Amino acid sequence: MKNRKYKLVKSLPSPNEQILNEINDFEQIKEMASKANPKDYILKSNKFNLKLASIIVGSALIIMVIIFWIIFNKEKKTAFIEEINYKEEPSSLLTKKFEEFNYVSGEADTFFTEKGSIIIFPACKLQNDSKNEVEGDVTLRFRQFNNSAEIALSGIRLNYDSAGNKFLFESNGMFEIEAKQNGNNLHIPADCPCKVLLTTNSFEPKFNNYFLDTATANWVYIGPMVKEKLEILGAIGNNEVLLDQTELTEFVEDDKTPDVNQLELPKLPPLPKKDDEELPNFKINAKENEFPELAVYKGILFEVEPRDAKRSVPLFGMVWSNIDLVTVNPGKLYKVKMQKFNKSNRLVSSDSLLVHPIIDQENYEDELKKYKELERKHKLAIKKQAEEFESMKALARKQSDMAAMEARIRNIKQVKAINGLNYSSFRSAFNVAYFGIYNSDNPMHNQNPKLDVTINVGNKFDYKQALSKVHLYHVIPANNSFITNYLIGIRNETLKFTAQPYFNEGEKFFIVINEHTIAVWNSQYLMENRRSSSLELDLKKAKVYKNLENENEAVRALLDDK
Amino acid sequence: MVDEHDELREEWRQIELALTNNEAFAPLYKKYIQKIFRYCYHKIGSQEDARDIAQQVFVKAILNLKSFKNKGFGLSPWLYKIAFNEINDWIKQKNREEFWINNELVWAEMGVIQNVDEEIFDDQMLGTALTKLSEDSLELIRLRYFEKLPFAEVAEILSITESNAKVKVHRTINELRTYITKKN
């Protein structure tokens, strides 16, 4: 850095208001950023430096030559470190069993898991691979991982890559949920997520929700942890409580009181009157499709309303070019519009009369009988409708009672207490839009590793072959959740790698040798062998658990080891 | 180990959001713009130029956010580092040879030296002593005392180790004491 001249000033004036306003205007910066050509804004350290690049390439070539020379000229091969591709998915080592529930697709339902988590489905039908809705019984599968051993053995990846920044887990609890029908995977419909209220290890606000995107093999940030409170009604024995889950009935359909207006009422056309001898009447051809209420009866005529009777007489003597019938009150009152045009088709006169339909004398008795029969059928239909309505109301009441009963049944469910889980009235709420793996997590930044770890495998070690690629886990059980893993390759007798520098009493390392064998170095051994920046592990000194038959044995081996 | 970094975690979350949406950078901008402007202003003595440089720093930060690597400090040292480079570029462009040291700041912020030897302390003299320092040493003093940054962040900005930063600051203060003592 070139030396420069410095001038000591007594004081610099405070920035003026305009300048302060300008620098506080983020919109201006945003606009500048949006219009800027990114090539002009490359950071200095990122700019390509030909001279530096030449030095680096040259140095790299020299180093490579030296490495090859060492590898191919040494009689005994030295330790080899092979960092497996970060993206590579760890395999499932011991399979944790799913809990299964029977769910009817499309129905609102709530399920309670062994560990006290709650799964709530709204009334939406699940979909198959073709996005078609499915009906009927569905097998819902759920499994939950809370302690470090369970998480490690699940084979779920323990790394999080956020835009190139690598993080390690400090999981507060994970779960996997899926649904199948006839062995086929089902999917949650868009915009109708289900909800999982997860029992977790802790309810500190530091955790976020993540979903494992299997396509990119990375976790997707969903949002911050949302705590959902369930009112505790009372304690039952040790570590068991009654929870008021009435609010969980939100997805149970409400009392469906039927609306009588929605029922289709049978129609009865009014009986037209008998003719009045003092009122003029006439016949108009009323089209059946326009006036269905008149088509029921034979011998329909139209009689002029008393108020128009006198003035109607001269109108009957005129010749009209056009006569239209318009409904005022169906079956009861109509308007007759009359128009007269000259030869030039210009309107020269128009008028209208209010009329009502009547039945001529010849047909009246027959049509009266027809009306009586229609009226009888109508009354029967009304009665039937009333009965149907009552039946619907009874069904709705029954459904409502059932929903209330279900809610009461839920309220007396006992929540089992399992060590390490938070059985307070809080649950961590997840909106589950896709079936898959979810995580309540606080990713810890993967800082530059500082601890050099060496594992002496030994010549005669039976598992040498199996150890060609191992998972090595660092379990920090302080809050029963923090765990890191290292997916590494091993060759010859020694394995070397670098680990996180965090290392405290109570923590342990373990490797999963095969699906039935785990080697654990306990805390005391680790503390005794730890140096300031290195740690040596001897596989002969590890406690090796063989012939582990199930995940419970494996978890016990990892957690109970003193 | 975890709880004391809550603020950093929140900042990291904001950075994550800003990676996909420039709008989400607003809280980070609000948090740091005054500090970066102040750093530029006290270094070059011109409000208008300091404003332009500070704005350039943030445009660069937004456009290069993907290359930001969290080393456990948050955004602060990265922004100072960009500002440091921007000011150096500006100096080269303007061909400037004279720069400012605000004696008010010296008086206010460098009590550490003042307290050591009160009898001989004279703020004007300390300011003058600062003008005699090498640019590297003066930058250390600026970042440590004027900007009040922790040693770890100072080290990150100047691409040296934390212990090296501590040693260098210690030596620089001794250098200043020696200068003041001699003058007295």
Boltz contact constraints between the chains, C-beta under 6 A:
constraints:
  - contact:
      token1: [A, 1]
      token2: [B, 135]
      max_distance: 6.0
  - contact:
      token1: [A, 1]
      token2: [B, 136]
      max_distance: 6.0
  - contact:
      token1: [A, 3]
      token2: [B, 134]
      max_distance: 6.0
  - contact:
      token1: [A, 3]
      token2: [B, 135]
      max_distance: 6.0
  - contact:
      token1: [A, 4]
      token2: [B, 99]
      max_distance: 6.0
  - contact:
      token1: [A, 4]
      token2: [B, 135]
      max_distance: 6.0
  - contact:
      token1: [A, 5]
      token2: [B, 97]
      max_distance: 6.0
  - contact:
      token1: [A, 5]
      token2: [B, 98]
      max_distance: 6.0
  - contact:
      token1: [A, 6]
      token2: [B, 99]
      max_distance: 6.0
  - contact:
      token1: [A, 6]
      token2: [B, 101]
      max_distance: 6.0
  - contact:
      token1: [A, 6]
      token2: [B, 131]
      max_distance: 6.0
  - contact:
      token1: [A, 7]
      token2: [B, 98]
      max_distance: 6.0
  - contact:
      token1: [A, 7]
      token2: [B, 100]
      max_distance: 6.0
  - contact:
      token1: [A, 8]
      token2: [B, 101]
      max_distance: 6.0
  - contact:
      token1: [A, 8]
      token2: [B, 103]
      max_distance: 6.0
  - contact:
      token1: [A, 8]
      token2: [B, 127]
      max_distance: 6.0
  - contact:
      token1: [A, 8]
      token2: [B, 128]
      max_distance: 6.0
  - contact:
      token1: [A, 8]
      token2: [B, 131]
      max_distance: 6.0
  - contact:
      token1: [A, 9]
      token2: [B, 100]
      max_distance: 6.0
  - contact:
      token1: [A, 10]
      token2: [B, 103]
      max_distance: 6.0
  - contact:
      token1: [A, 11]
      token2: [B, 104]
      max_distance: 6.0
  - contact:
      token1: [A, 12]
      token2: [B, 102]
      max_distance: 6.0
  - contact:
      token1: [A, 15]
      token2: [B, 47]
      max_distance: 6.0
  - contact:
      token1: [A, 19]
      token2: [B, 47]
      max_distance: 6.0
  - contact:
      token1: [A, 19]
      token2: [B, 51]
      max_distance: 6.0
  - contact:
      token1: [A, 22]
      token2: [B, 51]
      max_distance: 6.0
  - contact:
      token1: [A, 23]
      token2: [B, 33]
      max_distance: 6.0
  - contact:
      token1: [A, 23]
      token2: [B, 37]
      max_distance: 6.0
  - contact:
      token1: [A, 23]
      token2: [B, 51]
      max_distance: 6.0
  - contact:
      token1: [A, 23]
      token2: [B, 54]
      max_distance: 6.0
  - contact:
      token1: [A, 26]
      token2: [B, 26]
      max_distance: 6.0
  - contact:
      token1: [A, 26]
      token2: [B, 29]
      max_distance: 6.0
  - contact:
      token1: [A, 29]
      token2: [B, 58]
      max_distance: 6.0
  - contact:
      token1: [A, 30]
      token2: [B, 22]
      max_distance: 6.0
  - contact:
      token1: [A, 32]
      token2: [B, 59]
      max_distance: 6.0
  - contact:
      token1: [A, 33]
      token2: [B, 59]
      max_distance: 6.0
  - contact:
      token1: [A, 33]
      token2: [B, 62]
      max_distance: 6.0
  - contact:
      token1: [A, 33]
      token2: [B, 63]
      max_distance: 6.0
  - contact:
      token1: [A, 36]
      token2: [B, 59]
      max_distance: 6.0
  - contact:
      token1: [A, 38]
      token2: [B, 63]
      max_distance: 6.0
  - contact:
      token1: [A, 41]
      token2: [B, 60]
      max_distance: 6.0
  - contact:
      token1: [A, 41]
      token2: [B, 63]
      max_distance: 6.0
  - contact:
      token1: [A, 43]
      token2: [B, 64]
      max_distance: 6.0
  - contact:
      token1: [A, 44]
      token2: [B, 85]
      max_distance: 6.0
  - contact:
      token1: [A, 162]
      token2: [B, 16]
      max_distance: 6.0
  - contact:
      token1: [A, 163]
      token2: [B, 19]
      max_distance: 6.0
  - contact:
      token1: [A, 163]
      token2: [B, 66]
      max_distance: 6.0
  - contact:
      token1: [A, 165]
      token2: [B, 70]
      max_distance: 6.0
  - contact:
      token1: [A, 445]
      token2: [B, 70]
      max_distance: 6.0
  - contact:
      token1: [A, 447]
      token2: [B, 72]
      max_distance: 6.0
